[in-house]
Amino acid sequence: VTIGPVVLSDGAGRPRAIHADWAIIGVGGVTDEGTVWTSSLPEAGMMRSMMDCASHTLLLADSSKFGKREFAEVGDLAANTTLVTERQPSRALLDRAAEVGATVVVAGEAASN
């Protein structure tokens, strides 16, 4: 478990040669366009690096995060992304997830993509 900002670059902005099967990330916001946000610029960089180095990304966002932009953009939903939440997101976010091949899981319901 990593908490707080971590630099995952070689100093020249290139990601270090690391690999993770899963990047499990709690986010501060997810827009209907599928863009993921957080409140900290250093954390956004660390989150993006982990998403780039992981085979799969598990994004955790309760429904209060839907439609919300925060200070720093992390990235966008992608085919290797699973968004887990407790309430059904908007139709626009579900459509965007389906368009890029991301999976949305609502706790207590069957998975959809």
Backbone hydrogen bonds, N-H to C=O, Kabsch-Sander energy under -0.5 kcal/mol:
donor,donor_aa,acceptor,acceptor_aa,energy
8,L,6,V,-0.6
10,D,14,R,-2.1
16,R,8,L,-2.0
18,I,16,R,-2.1
20,A,53,C,-1.6
23,A,56,H,-2.1
24,I,22,W,-0.6
25,I,23,A,-0.6
25,I,58,L,-2.8
27,V,60,L,-2.1
28,G,37,W,-2.1
29,G,37,W,-1.5
30,V,65,K,-2.3
31,T,35,T,-2.4
34,G,31,T,-2.0
36,V,75,G,-3.5
37,W,29,G,-2.7
38,T,72,A,-2.5
44,A,40,S,-2.3
45,G,41,L,-1.9
46,M,42,P,-2.0
47,M,43,E,-3.1
48,R,44,A,-2.6
49,S,45,G,-2.3
50,M,46,M,-2.5
51,M,47,M,-2.5
52,D,48,R,-2.3
53,C,49,S,-1.7
54,A,50,M,-1.1
55,S,20,A,-2.1
56,H,21,D,-1.7
57,T,80,N,-2.8
58,L,23,A,-3.1
59,L,57,T,-0.6
59,L,82,T,-3.0
60,L,25,I,-2.9
61,A,59,L,-0.5
61,A,84,V,-2.3
65,K,62,D,-2.4
66,F,63,S,-1.2
67,G,30,V,-2.8
68,K,30,V,-0.5
68,K,65,K,-1.5
72,A,38,T,-2.9
74,V,36,V,-3.1
75,G,36,V,-1.2
77,L,34,G,-2.1
81,T,78,A,-1.9
82,T,57,T,-2.9
83,L,103,T,-3.1
84,V,59,L,-3.2
84,V,82,T,-0.6
85,T,105,V,-2.3
94,L,90,S,-2.4
95,D,91,R,-2.8
96,R,92,A,-2.2
97,A,93,L,-2.6
98,A,94,L,-2.4
99,E,95,D,-2.3
100,V,96,R,-1.8
101,G,97,A,-1.0
102,A,97,A,-2.3
103,T,81,T,-2.6
104,V,112,S,-2.3
105,V,83,L,-3.2
106,V,104,V,-0.5
107,A,85,T,-3.1
107,A,105,V,-0.6
109,E,106,V,-2.7
112,S,104,V,-1.8
